Amino acid sequence: MKLSVPAEIQVLSETLKKAGFEAYLVGGCVRDLLLEREPKDWDITTNAKPEEIQKLFSETFYENDFGTVGVVTESENPRLKVVEITPYRIEGKYSNARHPDEVKFSDTLSDDLKRRDFTINAIAYDASEGKLIDEHGGQEDLKRRVIAAVGDSEERFKEDALRMLRAIRLSAELDFAIDAKTAAAIANDAPLLEKISRERVRDEFVRVIQSPRPMQALYVAEKLGILKYVIPELVEAIGVDQNQAHAFDVFEHLLRSLQHAADKEWPLEIRLAALLHDIGKPPTRRWSDEKKDWTFHGHEVVGAKMAKKIMRDLRLPSETIEIVTSLIRWHMFFSDPDQVTLSAVRRTIANVGVDHIKELLNLRICDRIGTGRPKEQPFRLRKYMSMVDEAMRDPISVAMLKINGSRLMELGEPAGPRIGWILHALLEEVLDDPKKNTEEALENRARELMKMTEGELKEMGEKGKERKGEEEKAEIQQLRMKHHVS
């Protein structure tokens, strides 16, 4: 079988083979090639030792305990700029469910493939001969769309407990099922995740959230008992019924909200906010005899604090934490266009910041879809979006001009109403021809206007004000048409 391998990889493999060593592509890149997906990175395994690898290539680095040598290529493709070449390995005993106590180099490919996590990642490929080495049934599992551990599942997860979360992540990225024996081993070994650093858990969790199917993945994670070792607060939301506006309990609502963000391919911050926006509902839920329903007063405030704690525990970047926390804190903004005012909209924009108001609106869309309502943007939300655009646009005013009242006084115009008339007269001319909005052009025209009588100047200024109003109405009408609320 001939797989499409970049020239850079061919050169590295051939260099190793010409020096008398073996060279195989291995791991995720082979899996992705067989699935006709573009590999995210490229790994080569060989019987050469680290120092032998380094002698063959001009620019390398070797800064780890696992024998992996990074070879720097001249490729302009960032995925090929550094290619990792690793000697065949035999890993010793694992005493902490994280790292092998020792790593030994081997002379055989079979030893290396035995230690890998899943069968679909344990396929090797000889690029020069077009030959696949598959000793653990990886190709069959690719056909069956199944993720199965290499050899004994329990042993693989006891070696590195993060593999359990990796199985969940791969199932979401590839839309594969998890083999029954592998799933049973995950359920049995789930507590081992407590031994894994939060940074490593975070990396896998973020990839789950950014996958096309995060809802499916988190359901599986919960069923197999590992979600509580990632975000225990989500597990506490299971079975927490909501009010009559919601079709699902808090847990399912959050997962459905997240899935909509994934379906829209929205960024990590919106996905995290969608997943955690109602995390404060379980502790704030109270029964109202008056409403004959559940209430969740202040859940957005409590939820923002809980979400910040969750994200800090996962060692997420500070900037991400602040954005997501803010979105959750303000996601309950009042949006009835028949009652909300532009000043209230401006306050909402001020609360989350101009850079994140669209993200807040997208979070509201996720929240709505997560309730079980089929329509993403009802009229009320579209009208609110139009008001946000209106509040954020640059107002048509004399502030747009490259001249102001202070400069007019410097040019000799005394303080008084004439200054306002001159500025509005200048504004009308700039609206007709924006190229006139330069300091030089406006100062020259201002000197001419300053020579006019008060009556003439007032008439021109009033025309400028009327023109400004007409332009504003037209611009706002365009914004409303954009959101289909005109």
ZIZINOR-V845931 format. One record per pair of residues at least 24 apart in sequence whose C-alpha atoms are under 6 Angstrom apart, sorted by the first residue. I is the first residue (numbers start at 0). J is the second residue. If there is no record, write none. Layout:
i:I j:J
i:I j:J
This chain:
i:0 j:129
i:1 j:129
i:21 j:45
i:21 j:46
i:23 j:123
i:23 j:124
i:23 j:125
i:24 j:123
i:24 j:124
i:25 j:123
i:26 j:120
i:26 j:121
i:27 j:120
i:40 j:78
i:41 j:82
i:42 j:83
i:43 j:84
i:44 j:84
i:44 j:85
i:44 j:86
i:45 j:86
i:45 j:87
i:46 j:86
i:46 j:87
i:46 j:106
i:47 j:86
i:48 j:86
i:87 j:111
i:93 j:158
i:96 j:157
i:96 j:158
i:96 j:159
i:96 j:160
i:97 j:159
i:116 j:148
i:116 j:149
i:117 j:147
i:117 j:148
i:117 j:149
i:118 j:147
i:118 j:148
i:118 j:149
i:144 j:175
i:145 j:175
i:145 j:176
i:145 j:177
i:145 j:178
i:146 j:177
i:146 j:178
i:147 j:178
i:147 j:181
i:148 j:181
i:152 j:181
i:152 j:184
i:153 j:184
i:160 j:191
i:160 j:192
i:167 j:216
i:168 j:207
i:171 j:212
i:171 j:216
i:172 j:210
i:186 j:223
i:186 j:224
i:189 j:225
i:197 j:313
i:201 j:313
i:211 j:261
i:214 j:254
i:214 j:258
i:242 j:292
i:242 j:293
i:245 j:370
i:246 j:370
i:246 j:371
i:252 j:369
i:252 j:370
i:255 j:369
i:256 j:365
i:256 j:366
i:256 j:369
i:259 j:365
i:268 j:323
i:272 j:323
i:276 j:327
i:278 j:302
i:299 j:328
i:300 j:328
i:303 j:327
i:303 j:328
i:326 j:359
i:336 j:383
i:381 j:482
i:382 j:484
i:385 j:478
i:385 j:479
i:401 j:436
i:401 j:437
i:401 j:438
i:420 j:457
i:420 j:460
i:423 j:460
i:423 j:463
i:424 j:459
i:424 j:460
i:424 j:463
i:427 j:463
